Amino acid sequence: MDIVLQPWHWLVLGMVLMAAEIFIPSFTIFWFGLGGFVVSFLLWLSPDLAINWQLFIWAVSSAIFTALWFIILSPRFKDHTKAGMAKEAISGETGQVIKRPTEQSRGVARFTTPLLGDDEWEFICSEPVELGDRIIVSELSGNTLLVEKR
């Protein structure tokens, strides 16, 4: 008994696998469903394609789609910020003094790249600083930076 698969069989298999991704959130079954779409298209172009070749094409195309996802696309969607790692994220960053510290208030520095979501921070420096001086962040203490003059 020969098994004869039609293009719509592969199309339905692809849809079922893609829909299964809702219940199994690994984002890998999706690519096997997409491989089913590829086989469905190729079987539509060449209706006499043997079942062995259909399974081979499905396995290879699914593996290629999965590899492309994990190697190329997935890393682009990862959060590469240093959120949650306050000290490591800001140590060594340089900024510029835009408000001098006084006896009554802390100084304010501006950074070209926002630190932990803000580009202006109050700071404390052990050395006297003037407007326009460059400073380097050494530590974070609450909502205030501890800095050194550059």
PEMOHU-V633695 format. One record per pair of residues at least 6 apart in sequence whose ideal C-beta (glycine too) atoms are under 8 Angstrom apart, sorted by sequence separation. I is the first residue (numbers start at 1). GAP is how many residues later the second one is. D is the distance in Angstrom with one decimal. If there is no record, write none. Layout:
BEGIN
i->[I I]
gap->[GAP GAP]
d->[D D]
END
This chain:
BEGIN
i->[21 43 82 83 99 101 113 115 129 139 140 42 82 100 112 139 21 81 99 111 137 138 20 21 99 110 111 137 138 97 98 110 111 125 137 138 18 43 97 98 109 136 17 18 21 42 97 98 108 109 123 135 136 17 20 96 108 135 136 19 95 96 108 109 123 135 136 17 18 39 42 95 96 107 108 134 135 17 18 95 106 107 133 134 16 94 95 106 107 124 133 15 39 93 106 107 14 17 38 39 13 14 38 93 124 129 14 15 122 123 124 125 127 14 35 36 39 93 98 101 107 115 121 122 123 124 125 126 127 13 14 35 38 101 121 122 123 124 125 35 101 121 123 125 11 35 90 10 11 14 32 35 89 90 95 109 10 34 35 89 34 101 10 11 100 10 32 35 86 100 115 9 31 34 100 8 97 99 7 10 83 97 98 7 31 32 97 31 97 7 96 97 109 6 7 96 97 5 28 31 96 97 106 109 95 96 7 94 95 28 94 27 94 95 93 94 10 92 93 92 5 91 4 90 91 3 10 91 2 5 90 87 95 87 86 90 94]
gap->[6 6 6 6 6 6 6 6 6 6 6 7 7 7 7 7 8 8 8 8 8 8 9 9 9 9 9 9 9 10 10 10 10 10 10 10 11 11 11 11 11 11 12 12 12 12 12 12 12 12 12 12 12 13 13 13 13 13 13 14 14 14 14 14 14 14 14 15 15 15 15 15 15 15 15 15 15 16 16 16 16 16 16 16 17 17 17 17 17 17 17 18 18 18 18 18 19 19 19 19 20 20 20 20 20 20 21 21 21 21 21 21 21 22 22 22 22 22 22 22 22 22 22 22 22 22 22 22 22 23 23 23 23 23 23 23 23 23 23 24 24 24 24 24 25 25 25 26 26 26 26 26 26 26 26 26 27 27 27 27 28 28 29 29 29 30 30 30 30 30 30 31 31 31 31 32 32 32 33 33 33 33 33 34 34 34 34 35 35 36 36 36 36 37 37 37 37 38 38 38 38 38 38 38 39 39 40 40 40 41 41 42 42 42 43 43 44 44 44 45 46 46 47 47 47 48 48 48 49 49 50 52 52 53 54 55 56]
d->[6.6 5.4 6.0 7.4 7.9 3.5 7.5 6.4 6.5 7.4 7.3 6.5 3.3 5.7 7.6 4.3 5.0 7.7 5.6 5.2 5.2 5.3 5.2 4.6 3.9 5.9 7.6 7.5 6.2 5.9 5.4 5.1 7.1 6.5 5.5 5.5 7.5 6.4 7.5 6.5 7.1 6.3 5.2 5.5 7.5 8.0 5.5 4.9 5.8 5.7 6.7 4.2 5.2 7.2 7.8 6.3 7.1 6.7 8.0 7.9 4.0 5.6 5.7 5.1 8.0 6.0 5.3 5.0 3.7 5.3 6.2 5.9 8.0 6.9 7.2 7.7 5.9 3.3 7.3 4.1 4.2 5.1 6.1 4.0 7.3 7.6 7.7 6.2 7.6 7.6 7.4 6.7 5.3 6.1 5.9 6.7 4.3 6.2 6.7 4.7 7.4 6.6 7.4 7.3 5.8 5.6 7.4 8.0 6.9 6.4 7.3 7.8 7.1 3.0 7.8 6.3 7.2 5.9 7.1 7.3 6.5 7.4 8.0 5.0 4.3 5.6 5.0 7.4 4.7 4.5 4.4 4.9 4.4 7.1 7.5 7.1 7.3 7.2 6.8 7.4 6.6 5.0 4.7 6.3 7.0 8.0 4.7 4.8 6.7 6.5 7.8 4.2 6.9 6.6 7.4 5.7 7.3 7.5 3.3 6.3 7.3 7.0 4.5 4.3 6.6 3.7 4.4 6.1 6.2 6.4 8.0 7.8 5.6 5.2 6.0 7.2 5.1 7.6 4.6 6.2 7.3 6.8 7.0 7.5 3.8 7.7 5.7 4.4 6.4 4.5 6.3 4.7 7.0 7.3 4.2 7.2 7.9 7.0 5.9 6.0 5.9 6.2 6.2 6.8 7.3 7.4 7.9 5.7 5.6 7.8 6.8 7.1 5.3 7.2 7.3 7.6 7.3 6.5 4.7 6.6 6.4 6.1 8.0 5.0 6.7 5.6 7.5 7.1 8.0 6.3 5.9 6.7 7.7 5.8 5.2 7.2 6.3]
END
